[in-house]
Amino acid sequence: MYKSMQAGLDGKIQTQDAEITDLRTKLAASQQENADLIQASERMKREKDGTIEDQHVKMTYMSKSTQT
């Protein structure tokens, strides 16, 4: 009886170890995907900020040229 209980617990431990390994792999993949998305978002924000600044400079120039 003791051996069968031990075998059952060993099986559960192996199953849970496999699940832990799988979850750690999925977590690492999710963390990488999140880092990639953050980087892409920051890049897009910088590009938009640059475009806005360019438009602001153009508008300022146009405003000054029409005032003179």
C-alpha positions in Angstrom: 0.0 0.0 0.0 2.8 2.4 0.9 4.6 1.7 -2.4 1.4 2.4 -4.4 0.8 5.7 -2.6 4.4 6.7 -3.1 4.1 5.8 -6.8 1.0 7.9 -7.1 2.6 10.9 -5.4 5.7 10.5 -7.6 3.4 10.6 -10.6 1.7 13.7 -9.4 5.1 15.3 -8.7 6.3 14.5 -12.2 3.1 15.9 -13.7 3.4 19.1 -11.7 7.1 19.5 -12.5 6.2 19.2 -16.2 3.4 21.8 -15.8 5.8 24.1 -14.0 8.3 23.8 -16.8 5.5 24.5 -19.4 4.2 27.5 -17.5 7.7 28.9 -17.1 8.3 28.6 -20.8 5.0 30.3 -21.5 5.8 33.1 -19.0 9.1 33.7 -20.7 7.5 33.9 -24.1 4.8 36.3 -22.8 7.4 38.5 -21.1 9.4 38.7 -24.4 6.3 39.5 -26.4 5.4 42.2 -23.8 8.9 43.7 -24.1 8.6 43.7 -27.9 5.2 45.4 -27.8 6.5 48.0 -25.4 9.5 48.7 -27.6 7.3 49.0 -30.7 4.9 51.3 -28.8 7.7 53.6 -27.7 9.1 53.7 -31.2 5.7 54.7 -32.7 5.4 57.4 -30.0 8.8 58.8 -30.9 7.9 58.8 -34.6 4.5 60.5 -33.9 6.2 63.1 -31.6 8.7 63.8 -34.4 5.9 64.3 -36.9 4.1 66.6 -34.5 7.2 68.6 -34.0 7.8 68.9 -37.7 4.2 70.1 -38.3 4.6 72.6 -35.4 7.7 74.0 -37.0 6.0 74.3 -40.4 3.0 76.0 -38.9 5.2 78.4 -37.0 7.1 79.2 -40.2 3.9 79.6 -42.2 2.4 81.8 -39.5 5.4 84.1 -39.4 5.7 84.3 -43.2 2.0 85.4 -43.5 2.5 88.1 -40.9 5.2 89.8 -42.7 
